[in-house]
């Protein structure tokens, strides 16, 4: 039943969750302590914890993404953790459909819910809405990428402007990924990306949720990031990445782009000394945390702020 739901598009015209259970959104940067807070709150309230982190979806990345341990998952009801194989490409739309199914079920049961994670677009889908854009077939995207490579950015952007003037004007110079995405959606659906984006609806009704951001001071957050990397290495993350690389997956897949895969792959391949790889991984983790911190400050200014506990 659930697999069938994932393939079903969300109804574009009907409001969602007009009478939800108690819904709490907990956002924050990596290593900020948001998962520990969610677990504490779930233990106190009996809430179900739903993952809102795009990297923690993947079963192959438990250590690299600091997913809750089996012991932690046993202490409260956790959903949407490790549910995807690294060979899959989950989009925000696919996560939204899966999360909506759970929210509908839990609303019917009257159970409180905590959605926790660091993926800003997931929270945008919940509170502001994102367009339910159909998945673009790989062959279509490949053909569009070939056009970009042959035309160059300026000519490609001019061609995009004929189909989607708004996207062509708004996408920053040098942003190849977004230009290709906009043209791919047009080619696959016959409708511009801008038109899809204009047709949005939040998953959660206004006033039906409360938002909380775990926001350490930046020096504290960076120190926690470094400590998190040390814990991962101690717990065997290098072997986890070795197993992932052995699968020979497409490097464009989301799981292969997870923070740390590139740095640890360079260590394993002999392209980087261990100390250099560790330093690079810590820097990449801090950079990622900084981007997340900035995003939540800009996109969730009205959410309540809290400091983390001492637990990583």
C-alpha positions in Angstrom: 0.0 0.0 0.0 2.7 2.5 0.9 4.7 1.9 -2.2 1.7 2.6 -4.3 1.1 5.8 -2.4 4.7 7.0 -3.1 3.9 6.8 -6.9 0.7 8.8 -6.5 0.9 12.5 -7.1 -0.4 14.7 -4.3 -3.9 16.2 -5.0 -3.1 19.8 -6.0 -6.4 21.3 -5.0 -7.3 19.8 -1.6 -6.0 21.2 1.7 -4.0 18.9 3.8 -4.3 18.1 7.5 -6.9 20.7 8.5 -7.3 18.8 11.9 -3.9 17.3 12.6 -2.6 16.0 15.8 -0.1 18.1 17.7 2.7 18.8 15.2 6.1 20.1 16.2 8.8 21.0 13.6 12.4 20.9 14.9 15.0 22.2 12.6 18.7 22.9 12.9 22.1 22.4 11.4 24.0 19.1 11.5 25.5 18.4 15.0 23.2 21.0 16.6 21.5 18.6 18.9 18.1 18.5 17.2 17.8 14.7 17.2 18.5 14.5 20.9 15.9 17.1 21.6 13.3 15.3 19.4 14.0 12.1 21.2 13.7 13.7 24.7 10.3 15.4 23.6 9.0 12.1 22.1 9.8 10.2 25.3 7.9 12.8 27.3 4.9 13.1 25.1 4.7 9.8 23.2 5.1 11.6 19.9 6.1 9.8 16.7 9.4 11.2 15.2 9.4 11.6 11.4 12.7 12.2 9.6 13.0 15.5 7.8 16.6 15.1 6.7 17.3 14.2 3.1 20.6 12.3 3.9 19.2 10.3 6.7 16.7 8.7 4.4 19.4 6.4 3.0 20.0 3.0 4.6 23.6 3.0 3.5 24.5 6.2 5.4 23.7 5.6 9.1 27.1 6.6 10.4 28.0 9.3 7.9 24.7 11.1 8.5 24.7 10.5 12.3 21.3 8.8 12.0 19.7 7.8 15.3 21.2 4.5 16.5 19.1 1.3 16.8 19.1 1.9 20.5 17.7 5.4 20.1 15.2 4.3 17.6 14.0 1.7 20.0 13.3 4.4 22.6 10.6 6.2 20.5 8.7 5.5 17.3 10.9 6.7 14.4 9.7 6.9 10.8 11.3 7.5 7.4 14.8 6.8 8.6 17.0 4.5 6.4 14.0 3.7 4.2 15.8 4.3 0.8 18.5 2.5 -0.9 21.5 4.5 -2.1 20.6 3.6 -5.7 17.4 5.5 -5.3 17.0 9.3 -5.8 14.5 10.7 -3.4 13.3 14.2 -4.3 11.5 16.7 -2.0 8.3 15.7 -3.7 8.8 12.0 -2.9 9.6 12.8 0.7 6.5 15.0 0.9 4.2 12.3 -0.3 5.7 9.8 2.2 5.5 12.3 5.0 1.9 13.3 4.1 0.9 9.6 4.2 2.3 9.3 7.7 0.8 12.5 8.9 -2.7 11.5 7.6 -2.4 8.1 9.3 -1.2 9.6 12.6 -3.9 12.4 12.5 -6.5 9.7 12.3 -5.0 8.0 15.3 -4.7 11.3 17.2 -1.0 10.8 17.8 1.4 13.8 18.3 4.1 14.2 15.7 7.6 15.6 15.7 9.3 16.3 12.4 13.0 16.8 12.8 15.8 17.4 10.4 18.1 19.8 8.6 16.7 19.9 5.1 15.3 23.3 4.6 13.2 22.4 1.5 11.4 19.8 3.5 10.2 22.4 6.0 9.3 24.7 3.2 7.1 22.0 1.7 5.4 21.5 5.1 4.8 25.2 5.9 4.8 27.1 2.6 4.3 24.5 -0.1 6.4 23.3 -3.0 5.2 22.4 -6.5 4.4 18.8 -7.1 6.6 18.5 -10.1 6.7 15.0 -11.8 10.0 13.2 -11.9 12.1 13.9 -15.0 13.2 10.7 -16.8 16.9 10.3 -16.8 17.0 10.1 -20.6 15.3 13.5 -20.9 17.8 15.1 -18.4 20.7 13.5 -20.2 19.6 15.0 -23.5 19.2 18.4 -21.9 22.6 18.2 -20.3 24.1 17.4 -23.8 22.4 20.5 -25.2 23.9 22.6 -22.4 27.3 21.2 -23.1 27.1 21.9 -26.8 25.4 25.3 -26.6 27.2 26.8 -23.6 25.4 28.8 -20.9 24.5 32.0 -22.8 22.8 30.2 -25.7 21.2 27.6 -23.5 19.8 30.4 -21.2 18.4 32.1 -24.3 16.7 29.0 -25.4 15.3 28.5 -21.9 13.9 32.0 -22.0 11.7 31.1 -24.9 9.9 28.5 -22.7 10.3 29.9 -19.2 11.3 33.6 -19.1 10.9 33.8 -15.4 13.4 30.9 -14.7 15.9 32.3 -17.3 15.8 35.7 -15.6 16.0 34.4 -12.0 18.6 31.7 -12.1 22.0 33.1 -11.3 24.9 33.1 -13.7 26.9 29.9 -13.6 24.1 27.8 -12.0 24.3 25.0 -14.5 22.2 22.6 -12.3 19.2 24.9 -12.0 19.3 25.8 -15.7 19.3 22.2 -16.7 16.6 21.4 -14.2 14.3 24.2 -15.6 14.7 23.0 -19.2 14.3 19.4 -18.3 11.0 20.0 -16.6 9.8 21.9 -19.6 10.9 19.1 -21.9 9.4 16.3 -19.8 6.1 17.9 -18.9 5.4 20.4 -21.6 4.9 23.0 -18.8 7.4 25.5 -17.4 9.1 25.0 -14.1 7.8 28.5 -13.1 4.2 27.4 -13.8 4.6 24.3 -11.7 6.1 26.4 -8.8 3.1 28.8 -8.9 0.8 25.9 -8.2 1.7 25.3 -4.5 0.0 24.5 -1.3 1.5 23.8 2.2 1.2 20.3 3.6 0.3 21.6 7.0 -2.5 24.0 7.5 -1.6 27.5 8.8 -1.7 27.5 12.6 -1.6 23.7 12.8 2.1 23.4 13.8 4.7 25.0 16.0 8.3 25.5 14.8 11.6 25.3 16.8 15.1 25.8 15.6 18.1 24.4 17.6 20.6 27.2 17.2 24.0 26.9 19.0 26.4 29.8 18.8 28.6 29.4 15.7 31.9 28.5 17.6 30.0 25.9 19.6 28.4 24.4 16.5 31.7 24.1 14.7 33.3 22.4 17.7 30.3 20.0 17.7 30.8 19.3 14.0 34.5 18.4 14.6 33.6 16.2 17.5 30.9 14.5 15.4 33.5 13.6 12.7 35.8 12.1 15.3 32.9 10.0 16.6 32.0 8.8 13.1 35.6 7.7 12.5 35.8 5.9 15.8 32.6 4.1 15.0 33.7 2.8 11.6 32.4 5.3 9.0 35.3 4.6 6.7 34.1 1.1 6.2 30.6 2.3 5.6 31.8 4.5 2.8 34.0 1.7 1.5 30.9 -0.5 1.2 29.0 2.3 -0.6 31.8 2.9 -3.1 32.0 -0.8 -3.8 28.5 -0.7 -5.3 29.7 1.4 -8.2 26.7 3.7 -8.1 26.2 6.8 -10.2 28.1 9.6 -8.6 25.1 12.0 -9.4 22.8 10.1 -7.0 21.9 12.0 -3.8 23.5 9.5 -1.5 26.8 9.8 -3.3 26.7 13.5 -2.8 26.3 13.3 1.0 28.7 15.3 3.0 31.8 13.2 3.6 31.6 10.7 0.8 34.0 12.7 -1.5 36.5 13.3 1.3 36.5 9.7 2.6 36.6 8.3 -0.9 39.7 10.3 -1.6 41.3 8.7 1.6 40.3 5.2 0.5 41.5 5.8 -3.1 44.9 7.1 -1.9 44.2 10.5 -3.4 44.4 12.2 0.0 46.4 11.4 3.2 44.3 10.4 6.2 45.0 13.6 8.1 44.2 15.7 5.1 41.0 13.8 4.5 39.9 14.2 8.1 40.6 17.9 8.0 38.7 18.2 4.7 35.8 16.3 6.1 35.6 18.5 9.2 35.8 21.6 7.0 33.0 20.3 4.7 30.9 19.5 7.7 31.4 23.0 9.2 30.6 24.6 5.8 27.4 22.5 5.5 26.4 23.5 9.0 27.0 27.2 8.3 24.7 27.0 5.2 22.0 25.3 7.2 22.3 27.8 10.0 22.0 30.7 7.5 19.1 29.1 5.8 17.0 28.7 9.0 17.8 32.2 10.1 16.6 33.6 6.9 13.7 31.2 6.1 12.3 30.6 9.6 12.7 33.9 11.4 9.5 33.5 13.5 10.3 30.1 14.9 11.3 29.8 18.5 15.1 29.3 19.1 16.7 27.1 21.7 20.2 26.1 22.6 21.3 22.4 22.4 21.9 20.1 25.3 25.5 18.9 25.8 24.8 15.6 24.1 25.9 15.2 20.4 
